[in-house]
Amino acid sequence: MSLNGEGSLAVANFYHERRLFNLAMYFNIENQTTYGRGNLEDGSGFALYGLPISYVIDKASRVRGYIIGAVEWNSDEAAALLRYYTTEA
């Protein structure tokens, strides 16, 4: 998620600089994905408890967990976390 004044241009530049050619970009133009309060009754959307925030989403598009704050995604701990969620039934 990117919250900035540059919008889609900032995201496109980020992808290009990091050569993320096989990762789709998604844009929330109408701000319907996130909310800043407790869980919505229908379970939709992503709560923003702080920024930055990273979500772990399973193959059924369910939020399995989240991490508030900067994450060192190339660390052994992050790799273990992702392995856990990608191998869990």
Z-matrix of the N, CA and C atoms (Angstrom, degrees):
N
C 1 1.431
C 2 1.514 1 107.53
N 3 1.297 2 115.61 1 136.78
C 4 1.450 3 121.06 2 179.39
C 5 1.522 4 108.42 3 -123.55
N 6 1.304 5 116.11 4 121.93
C 7 1.457 6 120.74 5 174.92
C 8 1.517 7 106.82 6 -113.72
N 9 1.335 8 115.26 7 103.69
C 10 1.452 9 119.26 8 -178.80
C 11 1.516 10 109.20 9 -160.75
N 12 1.296 11 117.21 10 171.54
C 13 1.454 12 122.24 11 -178.91
C 14 1.512 13 114.26 12 -79.02
N 15 1.324 14 117.95 13 -12.91
C 16 1.461 15 120.68 14 -176.55
C 17 1.523 16 113.14 15 -86.61
N 18 1.320 17 118.28 16 -15.78
C 19 1.452 18 121.72 17 177.67
C 20 1.511 19 113.73 18 61.06
N 21 1.333 20 115.73 19 -136.47
C 22 1.463 21 121.40 20 -173.77
C 23 1.528 22 112.92 21 -63.31
N 24 1.323 23 118.05 22 -27.48
C 25 1.462 24 120.50 23 178.78
C 26 1.533 25 110.95 24 -62.93
N 27 1.325 26 117.27 25 -40.72
C 28 1.463 27 120.79 26 178.78
C 29 1.524 28 110.64 27 -64.04
N 30 1.324 29 117.11 28 -39.94
C 31 1.461 30 121.30 29 179.77
C 32 1.525 31 110.03 30 -67.23
N 33 1.329 32 116.67 31 -46.18
C 34 1.472 33 120.90 32 179.70
C 35 1.528 34 110.66 33 -60.37
N 36 1.322 35 117.37 34 -42.30
C 37 1.472 36 120.57 35 178.45
C 38 1.527 37 111.08 36 -64.72
N 39 1.340 38 116.78 37 -41.46
C 40 1.465 39 121.32 38 178.20
C 41 1.523 40 110.22 39 -59.28
N 42 1.327 41 117.30 40 -47.24
C 43 1.471 42 121.66 41 179.11
C 44 1.525 43 110.84 42 -61.66
N 45 1.329 44 116.34 43 -45.55
C 46 1.456 45 120.70 44 -177.48
C 47 1.533 46 111.29 45 -63.53
N 48 1.336 47 117.14 46 -45.82
C 49 1.462 48 121.05 47 -179.31
C 50 1.520 49 112.26 48 -61.48
N 51 1.331 50 117.05 49 -31.46
C 52 1.464 51 121.08 50 -177.64
C 53 1.525 52 112.71 51 -100.77
N 54 1.336 53 116.12 52 6.69
C 55 1.463 54 123.18 53 177.41
C 56 1.532 55 111.86 54 55.16
N 57 1.326 56 116.13 55 43.76
C 58 1.468 57 122.19 56 179.96
C 59 1.530 58 109.49 57 -88.78
N 60 1.295 59 116.58 58 66.57
C 61 1.458 60 121.37 59 -173.49
C 62 1.529 61 113.22 60 -79.88
N 63 1.321 62 118.27 61 -19.62
C 64 1.466 63 121.12 62 -178.17
C 65 1.523 64 112.86 63 -106.29
N 66 1.318 65 117.35 64 15.42
C 67 1.461 66 122.19 65 179.91
C 68 1.520 67 108.19 66 -117.45
N 69 1.331 68 116.16 67 119.01
C 70 1.465 69 120.84 68 -176.21
C 71 1.529 70 111.51 69 -68.59
N 72 1.328 71 115.29 70 148.43
C 73 1.462 72 121.94 71 174.03
C 74 1.523 73 108.02 72 -99.38
N 75 1.302 74 115.88 73 137.76
C 76 1.460 75 121.29 74 176.58
C 77 1.515 76 108.42 75 -125.33
N 78 1.319 77 115.87 76 138.26
C 79 1.458 78 121.18 77 -178.09
C 80 1.520 79 110.04 78 -122.46
N 81 1.295 80 115.36 79 137.57
C 82 1.454 81 122.96 80 -178.41
C 83 1.524 82 108.44 81 -110.19
N 84 1.304 83 115.87 82 71.15
C 85 1.458 84 122.33 83 -172.79
C 86 1.527 85 111.88 84 -60.47
N 87 1.315 86 117.16 85 -37.62
C 88 1.468 87 120.73 86 -175.66
C 89 1.522 88 112.84 87 -95.18
N 90 1.343 89 117.56 88 8.50
C 91 1.469 90 122.98 89 177.32
C 92 1.527 91 112.15 90 55.78
N 93 1.325 92 117.16 91 44.36
C 94 1.456 93 121.48 92 -178.21
C 95 1.523 94 112.94 93 -101.63
N 96 1.297 95 117.80 94 -1.77
C 97 1.458 96 119.86 95 -175.90
C 98 1.520 97 112.32 96 -90.99
N 99 1.310 98 117.16 97 -36.16
C 100 1.453 99 120.00 98 -173.96
C 101 1.520 100 112.08 99 -110.21
N 102 1.297 101 114.75 100 156.64
C 103 1.455 102 121.01 101 174.27
C 104 1.515 103 108.53 102 -148.52
N 105 1.295 104 116.39 103 158.32
C 106 1.448 105 119.51 104 -173.46
C 107 1.512 106 114.85 105 -109.09
N 108 1.316 107 118.46 106 16.69
C 109 1.459 108 120.26 107 178.80
C 110 1.518 109 109.22 108 -123.60
N 111 1.306 110 119.10 109 -169.97
C 112 1.462 111 122.98 110 -178.76
C 113 1.511 112 112.62 111 -61.04
N 114 1.312 113 116.85 112 -178.37
C 115 1.460 114 122.65 113 -175.40
C 116 1.526 115 112.42 114 -58.33
N 117 1.314 116 115.83 115 136.64
C 118 1.452 117 121.13 116 172.47
C 119 1.521 118 108.92 117 -73.46
N 120 1.320 119 117.30 118 149.10
C 121 1.463 120 120.38 119 -176.36
C 122 1.521 121 112.76 120 -58.75
N 123 1.327 122 117.38 121 -36.80
C 124 1.463 123 119.52 122 -178.06
C 125 1.525 124 112.67 123 -84.88
N 126 1.332 125 117.66 124 -1.08
C 127 1.452 126 121.28 125 177.37
C 128 1.517 127 114.32 126 76.30
N 129 1.321 128 118.23 127 8.84
C 130 1.459 129 119.71 128 -178.12
C 131 1.522 130 111.43 129 -84.08
N 132 1.286 131 114.71 130 160.85
C 133 1.449 132 120.50 131 174.75
C 134 1.508 133 113.78 132 82.07
N 135 1.295 134 114.89 133 176.77
C 136 1.454 135 123.29 134 -179.98
C 137 1.520 136 107.82 135 -122.08
N 138 1.300 137 116.77 136 127.49
C 139 1.461 138 120.40 137 176.95
C 140 1.522 139 109.58 138 -75.17
N 141 1.295 140 116.62 139 140.67
C 142 1.453 141 121.73 140 174.41
C 143 1.516 142 107.94 141 -104.47
N 144 1.314 143 115.33 142 101.93
C 145 1.453 144 120.67 143 178.92
C 146 1.516 145 110.74 144 -93.42
N 147 1.298 146 117.52 145 -12.73
C 148 1.451 147 123.60 146 -179.90
C 149 1.514 148 108.97 147 174.16
N 150 1.306 149 117.47 148 165.60
C 151 1.456 150 122.25 149 178.35
C 152 1.520 151 108.87 150 -128.62
N 153 1.298 152 119.96 151 139.89
C 154 1.467 153 125.26 152 -4.94
C 155 1.523 154 111.13 153 -71.70
N 156 1.328 155 115.29 154 160.84
C 157 1.465 156 121.75 155 177.33
C 158 1.528 157 107.79 156 -141.19
N 159 1.328 158 115.97 157 138.23
C 160 1.468 159 121.75 158 178.38
C 161 1.517 160 108.13 159 -120.98
N 162 1.322 161 116.79 160 138.38
C 163 1.455 162 122.65 161 179.91
C 164 1.520 163 110.53 162 -111.62
N 165 1.317 164 116.82 163 144.59
C 166 1.455 165 122.83 164 170.25
C 167 1.521 166 105.32 165 -102.81
N 168 1.332 167 115.75 166 119.27
C 169 1.459 168 121.99 167 -175.87
C 170 1.519 169 108.28 168 -118.61
N 171 1.343 170 117.11 169 129.82
C 172 1.461 171 119.91 170 -177.52
C 173 1.522 172 111.53 171 -84.05
N 174 1.324 173 116.00 172 179.45
C 175 1.468 174 121.75 173 -176.81
C 176 1.527 175 113.03 174 -63.79
N 177 1.326 176 117.40 175 -20.38
C 178 1.473 177 121.93 176 178.39
C 179 1.527 178 110.91 177 -93.71
N 180 1.322 179 117.19 178 13.64
C 181 1.463 180 124.34 179 178.28
C 182 1.525 181 113.44 180 65.84
N 183 1.328 182 116.76 181 27.22
C 184 1.464 183 120.82 182 176.79
C 185 1.520 184 109.40 183 -97.36
N 186 1.316 185 116.31 184 141.27
C 187 1.456 186 120.92 185 175.09
C 188 1.516 187 107.90 186 -75.78
N 189 1.335 188 116.46 187 118.37
C 190 1.466 189 121.72 188 -178.59
C 191 1.514 190 111.92 189 -96.72
N 192 1.312 191 116.87 190 -21.46
C 193 1.444 192 121.07 191 179.59
C 194 1.516 193 110.51 192 179.91
N 195 1.310 194 115.22 193 173.59
C 196 1.453 195 119.79 194 178.43
C 197 1.520 196 109.31 195 -151.36
N 198 1.327 197 114.55 196 159.26
C 199 1.455 198 121.72 197 178.19
C 200 1.523 199 107.00 198 -130.48
N 201 1.318 200 116.14 199 124.42
C 202 1.458 201 120.61 200 177.06
C 203 1.522 202 108.03 201 -92.53
N 204 1.315 203 115.55 202 133.23
C 205 1.462 204 120.71 203 178.01
C 206 1.513 205 111.70 204 105.11
N 207 1.300 206 114.58 205 174.42
C 208 1.463 207 120.37 206 -179.49
C 209 1.522 208 109.97 207 -68.17
N 210 1.315 209 115.61 208 142.10
C 211 1.466 210 121.79 209 -179.03
C 212 1.519 211 108.93 210 -126.14
N 213 1.298 212 116.23 211 136.30
C 214 1.459 213 121.40 212 175.51
C 215 1.533 214 106.99 213 -89.00
N 216 1.335 215 116.70 214 87.41
C 217 1.467 216 121.51 215 -171.72
C 218 1.520 217 113.13 216 -67.88
N 219 1.296 218 119.18 217 -15.83
C 220 1.470 219 119.92 218 177.98
C 221 1.529 220 111.99 219 -94.30
N 222 1.337 221 117.43 220 13.39
C 223 1.468 222 120.71 221 178.39
C 224 1.532 223 110.73 222 -85.15
N 225 1.324 224 115.85 223 161.43
C 226 1.461 225 121.16 224 177.48
C 227 1.531 226 111.25 225 -62.71
N 228 1.328 227 116.80 226 -36.40
C 229 1.459 228 121.18 227 -179.82
C 230 1.525 229 111.48 228 -65.31
N 231 1.319 230 116.78 229 -42.49
C 232 1.465 231 120.76 230 178.81
C 233 1.531 232 110.12 231 -65.93
N 234 1.320 233 117.19 232 -41.41
C 235 1.467 234 120.79 233 177.81
C 236 1.525 235 110.52 234 -61.04
N 237 1.334 236 117.08 235 -41.17
C 238 1.469 237 120.85 236 178.91
C 239 1.532 238 111.01 237 -65.03
N 240 1.320 239 116.66 238 -41.05
C 241 1.466 240 120.58 239 177.74
C 242 1.530 241 111.22 240 -61.08
N 243 1.317 242 116.89 241 -47.04
C 244 1.463 243 120.83 242 -179.85
C 245 1.521 244 111.55 243 -66.54
N 246 1.339 245 117.53 244 -37.94
C 247 1.477 246 120.28 245 176.00
C 248 1.522 247 110.23 246 -60.75
N 249 1.325 248 116.34 247 -42.72
C 250 1.468 249 121.04 248 -179.82
C 251 1.533 250 110.05 249 -58.42
N 252 1.309 251 117.65 250 -48.51
C 253 1.465 252 120.58 251 -176.64
C 254 1.527 253 113.05 252 -75.09
N 255 1.321 254 117.93 253 -25.54
C 256 1.466 255 118.51 254 -179.73
C 257 1.522 256 112.16 255 -86.90
N 258 1.326 257 118.67 256 -16.29
C 259 1.458 258 120.45 257 178.81
C 260 1.522 259 112.03 258 -103.43
N 261 1.331 260 117.04 259 -11.90
C 262 1.459 261 120.46 260 179.64
C 263 1.514 262 110.60 261 -69.61
N 264 1.332 263 117.37 262 139.86
C 265 1.479 264 121.25 263 -179.50
C 266 1.494 265 111.96 264 -71.53
